[in-house]
Amino acid sequence: MRKPIITHHLEMTDPSQLVPARKPATSFAFVQVEIPCPVLNRFLYTAVGGDWYWLDRLGWSYEQWQTYLERTEVETWVAYVSGTPAGYCELAMQESGNVEIVYFGLLPQFIGRGLGGALLTATVERAWALGARRVWVHTCSLDHPNALPGYQARGFRVFNILHTEEEPVPTPK
């Protein structure tokens, strides 16, 4: 199947722009992955992105994951609910002082439980704690339908929209 893809780039330029989410009904622990672990990151990437056509890292070898994760400017944070991974984010500090939310999302069984906004709030707070000048993220029309509204609800503003020609997309399940 071929489908046009629209990508929105969003940003915050000041910590005061963050609109914190309500406290979720389900509490979670937000824990940094301090030892680079390619197997864990690949699991999170496929578990969160599997339904949303995250394909660009599927072909990465163990060594590619390891090299990427060993970069001091990359951080992975996992949200745990009752000891179970519920979602994650990957942050990358850039030379310009920007922090990119490279990946963000929930595992399928945790979508719709009110955790997304709270996890995004914790993610953005961590990005600002890194000393960011600007925090930015991108989402596309293949992502969860609540991704763009969710980023905007937390205070992100669109600064660029890219429209691509139709691209091949796997047929939905």
C-alpha positions, 0 to 999 in steps of 0.5 A: 500500500502507498500512502502520503506521509505528513511529518510535523516538527514541534518545539519548545523554546522555554521550560515555561511552555511545558503544560504538565499533564494531570497525574495519571490514575496509574503511577509509574517509575521513570528510570534512566537506562544507565548501562547501554543495552542494545537488546533492551533498546531494540525491544522498546523500539519494536514494542512501542513502534511496531504498530506505527511503522517504525522501520528505520532501525530494524536492520541495525546490528547489535554493534550499531545499537551499541555504538549509538547507545554508548554516545554520551549525548544519548539517554534512554528512560523507561516508564515502569508500571508495577515493574513492567515496561510501559513506555520509553523515551530516547533523548539526544543532546545536540551540539547546538544545545537542542535536545531532541526527543528521538523516540517516545511512546507507550507499549500497546497494552498501556495506551489509553490509560492516561500515562502518555501525557505524564510520561511526556511531561517527565520526558520534557522535564528531563530534556530541560534538566540537561540544559537544553536551549530548545526541546524538539520532536517530530511525529508523522501521520503514521504515528498514533492518532493522539501523538500530534495532539498529545505533543501540542497539549503539553505545549509543543508548537509546530515549526515545520510541516513536511509532506512527502509523496506517497511512500510504501507502507506495510498493510495494517493488521 
